[in-house]
Amino acid sequence: MPDVPRSAAFFDIDGTLTATTTMFDFLAHHLSVRGRSSEYAALRDRLRAMTEAGAGRADRCRAYYRVYAGTDESSLLTEGERWFRDRVGTPGFFNEPARAAFGAHAAAGDLTVLVSGSFAACLEPLAEHLGADVLLCSRPEVRDGRYTGAVTTPMIGAAKAAAVSRLAAERSLSLKDSYAYGDHLSDVPFMELVGNPVVVGRDPGMVRHARARGWRCLEHSPLPGTARGSRS
């Protein structure tokens, strides 16, 4: 008898699983431990100006990763572990309804996949803490053990959809039986691939998108596993 394709649960992280934006929370920590806290506000202002000028999220993401040019990869990974230990116990770090959904998917036997434009330095500790099966994230370029400041393909928008499609093919996943959780319109491309997209939060654009397509919102959705009568 052939194997039944496994279902998966794909989760965006920033604004979906976490209430904070890990990339910027970690950057504030990174600059602070180096005595460069004053640079944080200037960087945020530059990225905000890019947004106002019409730059896309992928371009802003590339600008973000240039901050780490010349930084030793292994030391940044260690720094990320320290940052996560400090932050994980902070009230409000996780979006608790989304984390509960993640736990329910894991208990139901779904492959749990994190999909994020953030990067390994701050996401690997988070993935280990949650017990995620797979982490799909931006991978900044590293040469001779140091970040160059470049990132070939930020894990944003269409790149998320492409990564989800590749993983589904590699793991023989049933996307029609799978779930995807996201909070921003940039998450729509990967969410459209699955049979059960779920919008997290109250982003006006996402709420309108959900209503137009009949997508469920987390606050109105039963936890996974409670309505699976059609699955064998």
Secondary structure, 3 states (H helix, E strand, C coil): CCCCCECEEEEECECCCECCCHHHHHHHHHHHHCCCCHHHHHHHHHHHHHHHCCCCHHHHHHHHHHHHCCCEHHHHHHHHHHHHHHHHCCCCCECHHHHHHHHHHHHHCCEEEEEEEEEHHHHHHHHHHHCCCEEEEECEEEECCEEEEEECCCCCCHHHHHHHHHHHHHHCECHHHCEEEECCHHHHHHHCCCCEEEECCCCHHHHHHHHHHCCEEHHHCCCCCCCCCCCC
